[in-house]
């Protein structure tokens, strides 16, 4: 239950509340629901890859361990796992910063904030999350369940209110979406949905958060896959219902141009007082997500450093509370800086462009390599407690889709993601030469 709670509060956060109008505006019609459906489909297929790897290798660090083992711990696996941790030092703080920036944006509904004050609010939120995480993991598990209940309660209230009091039925909304999609040429439809899906997938990211804590999960061969599928299915239902709820209450143009779309919806239904209360609940959800995100990512540099494959300072545990405090403080500190510097839409696209090639495509290819590995007797070299149906079709499909999403981020963000990877490769080569690692050994 605690693993599912961590996944779900990581996935929800501020994402759907700030991304929904961005998706509507980028597609320009009622068929914006297709982008959310595509995000759910990609997530459920990719969760099959994560489930096989997470159940087989339940260790702290998630993708770091998967990449290292898949590509060979003494050869290419050293490079790919190093690149993943290298990227985590940048993209993990970006994820936290995006949530903090969205938090400040919604806080502006309660009290008008100028640009400087918004940045102060977002930075303060990051500092509060760091302070709350500065403790042992057993206390964090109980906190996560409480925050999860807040997430479910908030989403439930918004969905029930919108669907019950909305002026348009679910059937009408779905019919409008289908009719709108038919009026667009297939090429334009595919391009627009692809660009919008960059934003919706951002809202689904986090279903694998439990893999980062694999070494701390009981019965990982069962609980890791189960928590991911429950998380993706549950969040897909919530997102779909939330989108229909908003669309049933607000006209399309008004919803697409509202920076506080949930608050605007509640205000239309119940008045300004209820809208302010709804905004407070959204802020609680956003804060809960930041809590889960920073918790999971703080274990990644620690796992790599404890393994001797990254900078040794990240391997330090707190002397009395036994958690990776250097990793937590570093990622949190960088997130604090990013929250003061960047804008939300740019951060969302940059996050995905940076992660797709090494993490998502990289470990999907790695899973194929693990399945092909055999012992001298011809038997499988790796035991997979969880096996996906129709292997390898889901893996091939997820590689193709992630490639399409990477292309949809646009040339600027594709270049920035590859630049970070290139710099990480240079850093690895310098370190490997000094330490006599592969390929210099």
matplotlib code that plots the C-alpha trace (Angstrom):
import matplotlib.pyplot as plt

x = [0.0, 2.8, 4.6, 1.4, 0.8, 4.3, 3.8, 0.4, 1.3, 4.4, 2.3, -0.5, 1.2, 0.6, 0.9, -2.7, -3.8, -1.3, -0.9, -4.6, -5.0, -1.6, -2.8, -6.1, -4.5, -1.8, -4.4, -7.1, -10.2, -12.2, -10.0, -7.4, -8.6, -6.6, -3.3, -4.3, -5.3, -1.9, -0.1, -1.9, -1.2, 2.5, 2.7, 1.0, 3.2, 6.4, 5.3, 5.7, 9.4, 9.8, 8.0, 10.3, 13.4, 12.2, 11.0, 14.3, 16.6, 15.0, 17.8, 18.1, 18.7, 16.1, 17.3, 20.9, 20.9, 18.9, 21.3, 24.4, 23.3, 21.7, 24.7, 27.4, 28.7, 32.3, 31.8, 29.0, 26.9, 29.3, 28.9, 25.1, 24.5, 26.9, 25.1, 21.8, 23.0, 24.7, 21.3, 19.6, 21.7, 20.1, 16.6, 15.6, 16.0, 14.1, 11.2, 11.1, 11.4, 8.5, 6.3, 7.4, 6.9, 3.4, 2.7, 3.5, 1.4, -1.7, -0.9, -1.4, -5.1, -5.3, -3.1, -1.9, 1.9, 4.3, 7.2, 9.7, 7.2, 6.3, 10.0, 10.3, 7.3, 8.6, 12.0, 10.5, 8.4, 11.5, 13.2, 10.1, 10.2, 13.9, 13.2, 10.3, 12.4, 15.3, 14.3, 14.3, 12.3, 9.8, 8.4, 8.2, 6.1, 3.4, 3.5, 3.1, -0.1, -1.6, -0.7, -2.1, -5.5, -5.4, -4.7, -7.6, -10.0, -9.2, -9.4, -12.7, -14.3, -13.4, -14.5, -17.8, -18.7, -17.9, -19.7, -22.7, -23.3, -21.8, -23.9, -22.7, -22.9, -20.0, -21.5, -21.7, -18.1, -16.9, -18.9, -17.5, -14.0, -14.6, -16.2, -13.4, -10.7, -12.4, -12.2, -8.4, -6.1, -4.3, -0.9, -1.8, -3.7, -0.6, 1.7, -0.6, -1.3, 2.4, 3.4, 0.5, 1.5, 4.9, 2.9, 0.5, 3.3, 4.9, 1.8, 2.1, 5.8, 6.4, 4.6, 8.1, 9.1, 8.9, 11.8, 14.1, 13.4, 13.6, 16.0, 13.6, 10.4, 9.0, 8.2, 9.5, 8.7, 5.0, 4.7, 6.8, 4.8, 1.5, 2.0, 3.0, -0.1, -2.4, -0.8, -1.1, -4.6, -5.8, -4.3, -5.5, -9.1, -8.6, -7.1, -9.8, -12.6, -11.0, -10.7, -14.3, -15.4, -13.6, -14.9, -18.5, -18.4, -16.2, -16.4, -13.3, -11.9, -12.1, -10.6, -7.7, -6.7, -7.1, -3.9, -5.9, -8.3, -9.5, -10.1, -12.0, -14.1, -15.0, -15.7, -18.2, -19.9, -19.8, -18.5, -15.2, -15.1, -15.2, -12.7, -10.2, -10.6, -10.1, -6.9, -5.6, -6.3, -4.4, -1.5, -1.5, -1.5, 1.4, 3.4, 2.7, 4.1, 7.3, 7.7, 7.6, 9.7, 12.6, 12.5, 12.8, 15.5, 17.7, 18.4, 19.8, 23.2, 23.5, 23.2, 25.7, 28.2, 27.8, 28.6, 31.8, 30.6, 30.0, 31.4, 32.0, 30.5, 27.0, 27.5, 27.4, 24.5, 23.3, 25.2, 22.0, 19.0, 20.7, 19.5, 21.5, 21.5, 24.3, 22.3, 19.1, 20.7, 22.5, 19.4, 17.2, 19.6, 19.8, 16.0, 15.9, 18.1, 16.1, 12.8, 14.1, 15.4, 13.0, 9.5, 7.1, 6.4, 10.1, 11.0, 8.4, 9.7, 13.3, 12.7, 11.3, 13.9, 16.7, 15.3, 14.0, 17.1, 19.2, 16.6, 13.4, 14.8, 18.1, 16.6, 14.0, 16.8, 18.7, 15.7, 16.0, 19.7, 18.9, 16.4, 18.9, 21.6, 22.2, 24.4, 26.9, 24.2, 21.9, 19.6, 18.4, 21.0, 18.4, 15.3, 12.4, 9.8, 7.4, 7.0, 5.1, 2.6, 3.4, 7.2, 9.0, 6.1, 5.5, 9.2, 9.5, 6.4, 7.6, 11.0, 9.2, 6.8, 9.5, 11.4, 8.4, 7.9, 11.6, 11.2, 8.0, 9.9, 11.4, 15.0, 16.0, 15.1, 16.4, 19.8, 19.8, 19.2, 21.9, 24.3, 23.8, 24.5, 27.6, 29.0, 28.3, 30.2, 33.2, 33.0, 32.8, 35.9, 37.9, 37.0, 37.4, 40.9, 41.9, 40.4, 41.4, 37.8, 36.6, 37.5, 41.0, 41.5]
y = [0.0, 2.4, 1.8, 2.4, 5.6, 6.9, 6.2, 7.9, 11.0, 11.3, 10.9, 13.4, 16.4, 19.7, 18.1, 17.6, 20.9, 23.0, 20.7, 20.3, 23.8, 23.5, 20.2, 21.7, 24.8, 22.8, 20.5, 23.1, 20.9, 18.5, 15.6, 16.7, 13.6, 11.5, 12.9, 11.7, 8.3, 8.0, 8.9, 6.2, 3.6, 4.4, 4.2, 0.8, -0.7, 0.8, -0.5, -4.0, -3.3, -1.8, -4.7, -7.3, -5.4, -4.3, -7.7, -9.3, -6.7, -5.1, -2.8, 0.9, 3.1, 1.7, 2.4, 2.7, -0.9, -2.0, -0.4, -1.6, -5.2, -5.2, -4.0, -5.7, -4.4, -4.1, -2.7, -0.7, -1.0, 1.2, 3.9, 3.8, 3.6, 6.5, 8.5, 7.8, 9.1, 12.1, 13.0, 12.4, 15.2, 17.6, 16.2, 15.1, 18.7, 19.9, 17.6, 18.9, 22.5, 22.0, 21.0, 23.9, 26.4, 25.0, 25.3, 29.0, 29.4, 28.0, 29.9, 33.1, 32.3, 32.8, 35.9, 37.8, 37.3, 39.0, 37.2, 37.7, 36.6, 33.5, 32.5, 33.1, 30.8, 28.0, 28.1, 28.0, 25.0, 23.1, 23.9, 22.6, 19.3, 18.9, 19.5, 16.9, 14.3, 14.7, 11.5, 7.7, 5.8, 4.2, 7.5, 8.6, 5.5, 6.6, 10.2, 9.0, 7.2, 10.2, 12.4, 9.8, 10.0, 13.8, 13.2, 10.8, 13.0, 16.1, 14.4, 12.6, 15.9, 17.7, 14.8, 14.1, 17.8, 18.5, 15.4, 15.9, 19.6, 20.0, 21.2, 18.6, 14.8, 12.4, 10.9, 14.3, 15.1, 11.8, 12.3, 15.8, 14.5, 11.8, 14.3, 16.8, 14.2, 13.2, 16.7, 16.8, 15.1, 12.0, 13.6, 16.8, 14.7, 12.5, 15.5, 17.5, 14.5, 13.7, 17.2, 17.3, 13.8, 15.2, 17.1, 14.3, 11.8, 14.2, 13.8, 10.0, 9.9, 8.4, 5.0, 3.4, 5.4, 2.3, 0.8, 3.5, 2.1, -1.6, -2.5, -1.3, -3.0, -6.2, -9.0, -7.0, -9.7, -9.2, -5.7, -3.8, -4.9, -4.7, -1.2, 0.1, -1.3, -0.2, 3.3, 3.6, 2.3, 4.3, 7.5, 7.0, 6.7, 9.8, 11.9, 10.8, 11.6, 15.0, 16.0, 15.1, 16.9, 20.1, 19.9, 19.4, 22.6, 25.1, 26.1, 24.9, 28.4, 29.4, 26.2, 26.3, 29.8, 29.4, 29.3, 27.9, 25.6, 23.6, 26.7, 28.3, 25.2, 25.1, 28.8, 28.3, 25.5, 26.7, 30.3, 31.9, 30.6, 27.0, 27.8, 29.0, 25.9, 23.8, 25.7, 24.9, 21.2, 21.4, 22.9, 20.0, 17.5, 19.4, 19.4, 15.6, 14.9, 16.8, 14.8, 11.5, 12.7, 13.9, 10.8, 8.4, 10.3, 10.9, 7.1, 7.1, 8.9, 7.2, 3.7, 4.5, 6.0, 3.1, 0.8, 2.7, 3.9, 7.6, 10.4, 8.9, 11.8, 10.7, 7.4, 9.0, 8.1, 10.2, 9.1, 8.5, 8.5, 6.3, 8.0, 9.4, 13.0, 14.3, 13.1, 14.6, 17.9, 18.1, 17.3, 19.5, 22.4, 22.2, 22.0, 25.2, 27.0, 25.7, 26.8, 30.4, 30.4, 28.5, 28.6, 25.6, 24.8, 24.8, 22.6, 19.9, 19.5, 19.5, 16.8, 14.4, 15.1, 14.4, 11.1, 9.3, 7.9, 6.7, 5.8, 4.6, 3.4, 2.3, 0.0, -1.4, -2.5, -3.7, -6.0, -7.6, -8.2, -9.8, -12.2, -13.3, -14.0, -17.7, -19.9, -22.4, -25.0, -22.9, -22.0, -18.4, -16.6, -14.3, -15.4, -13.0, -13.5, -11.3, -12.0, -9.7, -11.2, -11.3, -10.7, -9.1, -7.2, -4.7, -3.9, -3.2, -1.1, 1.0, 1.6, 2.9, 5.1, 6.6, 7.4, 9.2, 11.2, 12.2, 13.5, 15.4, 17.4, 19.4, 20.1, 22.5, 20.1, 17.0, 18.9, 19.9, 16.3, 14.9, 17.7, 16.6, 13.0, 14.0, 16.0, 13.0, 10.7, 13.1, 13.1, 9.3, 9.0, 11.3, 9.4, 6.0, 6.9, 8.1, 5.0, 2.5, 1.6, 0.2, 1.1, 2.0, -1.0]
z = [0.0, 0.9, -2.4, -4.4, -2.4, -3.2, -6.9, -7.1, -5.2, -7.4, -10.5, -9.6, -8.0, -9.7, -13.2, -14.3, -12.9, -14.9, -17.9, -18.8, -20.3, -22.1, -23.7, -24.7, -26.2, -28.2, -29.8, -30.2, -30.0, -28.0, -29.2, -26.6, -24.7, -27.2, -25.8, -22.3, -23.6, -25.4, -22.2, -20.3, -23.0, -23.1, -19.3, -19.0, -21.7, -20.2, -16.8, -18.2, -18.8, -15.3, -13.7, -15.2, -14.2, -10.8, -9.7, -10.9, -9.5, -6.4, -5.4, -4.5, -7.5, -10.0, -13.6, -12.4, -11.4, -14.5, -17.0, -15.2, -15.1, -18.6, -20.5, -18.4, -15.1, -16.3, -19.8, -21.4, -18.3, -16.4, -19.0, -19.3, -15.6, -15.0, -17.7, -16.0, -12.6, -14.4, -15.9, -12.6, -11.0, -13.5, -14.5, -10.9, -9.6, -12.8, -11.9, -8.3, -9.6, -12.1, -9.2, -7.1, -10.0, -10.5, -6.8, -6.9, -10.0, -8.3, -5.1, -7.2, -7.3, -3.5, -3.5, -6.6, -6.8, -9.1, -10.8, -8.0, -5.3, -7.2, -7.4, -3.6, -3.0, -5.2, -3.6, -0.1, -1.0, -2.1, 1.2, 3.2, 1.3, 2.1, 5.8, 5.8, 4.1, 6.5, 8.5, 8.4, 5.7, 8.2, 9.2, 5.5, 4.7, 7.1, 5.9, 2.3, 3.0, 4.7, 1.7, -0.7, 1.1, 0.5, -3.2, -3.6, -1.6, -3.6, -7.0, -6.0, -4.9, -8.1, -10.4, -8.7, -8.5, -12.1, -13.6, -11.4, -11.9, -15.4, -18.3, -20.8, -20.4, -20.8, -23.9, -25.5, -24.7, -26.1, -29.2, -29.7, -29.3, -31.9, -34.4, -33.8, -34.5, -37.8, -39.1, -38.8, -41.3, -40.0, -40.3, -38.5, -35.8, -35.2, -35.0, -32.6, -30.4, -30.3, -29.1, -26.6, -25.3, -24.2, -21.6, -20.6, -20.2, -17.8, -15.6, -15.7, -14.8, -11.4, -11.7, -11.4, -8.3, -6.2, -8.2, -6.8, -3.4, -4.4, -1.6, 1.0, -0.4, 1.2, -1.3, -4.2, -6.8, -6.1, -4.7, -7.3, -10.4, -8.5, -7.2, -10.7, -12.5, -9.7, -9.9, -13.7, -14.0, -11.0, -12.2, -15.8, -14.5, -12.3, -15.2, -17.6, -15.2, -14.3, -17.9, -18.6, -15.4, -16.4, -20.0, -18.8, -16.7, -18.7, -22.3, -24.3, -24.9, -21.3, -20.0, -22.5, -21.4, -17.6, -15.6, -12.6, -14.4, -11.4, -9.4, -12.3, -12.6, -8.8, -8.9, -11.7, -9.7, -6.1, -6.0, -5.0, -1.4, -2.5, -5.3, -2.7, -0.7, -3.8, -4.5, -1.1, -1.7, -5.0, -3.2, -0.7, -3.6, -5.3, -2.1, -1.6, -5.1, -4.4, -1.3, -3.2, -6.1, -4.1, -1.8, -4.8, -6.7, -3.6, -3.6, -7.1, -6.7, -3.3, -4.9, -7.6, -5.1, -2.7, -5.6, -6.3, -9.7, -8.8, -6.7, -3.3, -1.3, -2.4, -0.5, 2.9, 5.2, 8.1, 11.2, 13.3, 10.9, 8.3, 5.0, 2.1, 3.3, 1.0, -2.1, -0.6, 0.1, -3.3, -5.4, -3.2, -3.4, -7.1, -7.3, -5.2, -7.7, -10.7, -9.1, -9.1, -12.7, -15.1, -16.5, -16.2, -19.8, -20.7, -17.7, -18.6, -22.2, -21.1, -18.5, -21.0, -23.7, -21.2, -20.0, -23.0, -24.7, -21.8, -19.3, -21.1, -24.5, -22.9, -20.3, -22.8, -25.1, -22.0, -21.1, -24.5, -23.9, -20.5, -22.1, -24.7, -22.2, -21.6, -19.4, -20.7, -20.5, -22.7, -19.9, -19.2, -17.2, -15.5, -13.5, -14.1, -11.3, -13.4, -17.1, -19.4, -21.9, -25.6, -25.1, -27.0, -28.7, -25.8, -25.6, -29.3, -29.2, -26.2, -27.9, -31.0, -29.0, -26.8, -30.0, -31.3, -28.1, -28.1, -31.7, -30.6, -28.0, -30.9, -32.2, -29.4, -26.6, -28.5, -28.8, -25.2, -24.0, -26.3, -25.1, -21.5, -22.5, -24.4, -21.4, -19.2, -21.6, -21.4, -17.6, -17.6, -19.9, -17.7, -14.5, -16.1, -17.3, -13.9, -12.1, -14.9, -15.7, -19.0, -21.7, -20.3, -18.2]

ax = plt.figure().add_subplot(projection="3d")
ax.plot(x, y, z, "-o")
ax.set_aspect("equal")
plt.show()
